[in-house]
Amino acid sequence: MSRAAATVSELDPPDLEVARDVLAIEAAGLRALSAGLGPEFTRAVDCLAGASGRIVVSGMGKSGHVARKIAATFASTGTPALFVHPAEASHGDLGMILLGDAILALSNSGETAELADIVAHARRFGLKLVAITARAGSTLARAADVALLLPSVAEACPMGLAPTTSTTMQMALGDSLAVALLKRRGFTEADFRGFHPGGRLGARLRRVRELMHTGDAVPLAELGMPMDRALVLMTEKRFGCLGVTGGDGSLRGIITDGDLRRAMGPDLLTRPVDEVMTRAPRTIGPDNLAAEALHAMNAHERPVTALFVVGPDGKVAGILHIHDLLRAGLA
């Protein structure tokens, strides 16, 4: 039977066995890498953190693909970085590497010929050079200020030729450097959002104050207001609820459609809002993430569609509706 004609059930067991073997081999490589890290990792972070310019990441072949990803991770987490192709560097792109930059060069063998001009450029201008390589005695390792050595472990490729485990370790080491630099720089969620304004991730990192309604748009009534006037306000504002405040502007309660149904009676319109409102309603702060507001809306047995936004002083700052989260791409 040809492979094309084979059924999924016939192919799954050997394919799954291969997949699990690959993952086990690469996981073993990561464990060996973690166990072997020492003071040189801190020195590498010192070199990169001390750069007044950018981190220039470079590598050839599969190491080059990993280098591009590492540069992107640096840049998105607060460490200015760019990828420079080593072959293009020899034909003018060395001009992209400036005084104050630091270089992170990747080469499993440490003998990648195309990196020679970048290494020479770093030495000529006194730029810090960090190497990620598997050979301590290689040309790249000896030229570097700090060499981060990959452990000697098998590639997941059954022939031992295709870079698999080695590139996984390179990428994980790049992530480790990026996160260490992130922590040193005190990079925050707000900073992260600044670099990721688009898409669902950007939406999830928006703050409540960016989405909430303020001023006259907020449906509010003071304690003691009769329900006939309160209902007019509630209808005008179209949020399906009404906040009740004290004389100091603090939120004392909320009136929803459910409260109206429970209070329904011949005297409803003459009753004060105090007697109809639900006390201690769910609220959110203006500096909370929009994602936290969505969780607060859905965290109880009875989900709500709007939250009053209350500042540290207890006063109403605005209102946030589920539709605002939908428009932002969050819900």
Secondary structure, 3 states (H helix, E strand, C coil): CCCCCCCHHHHHHHHHHHHHHHHHHHHHHHHHHHHHCCHHHHHHHHHHHCCCCCEEEEECCHHHHHHHHHHHHHHHCCCCEEECCHHHHCCCHHHHCCCCCEEEEECCCCCCHHHHHHHHHHHHHCCEEEEEECCCCCHHHHHCCEEEECCCCCCCCCCCCCCCHHHHHHHHHHHHHHHHHHHHHCCCHHHHHHHCCCHHHHHHCCEHHHHCECHHHCCEEECCCEHHHHHHHHHHHCCCEEEEECCCCEEEEEEEHHHHHHHCCCCHHHCEHHHCCEECCCEECCCCEHHHHHHHHHCCCCCCCEEEEECCCCEEEEEEEHHHHHHCCCC
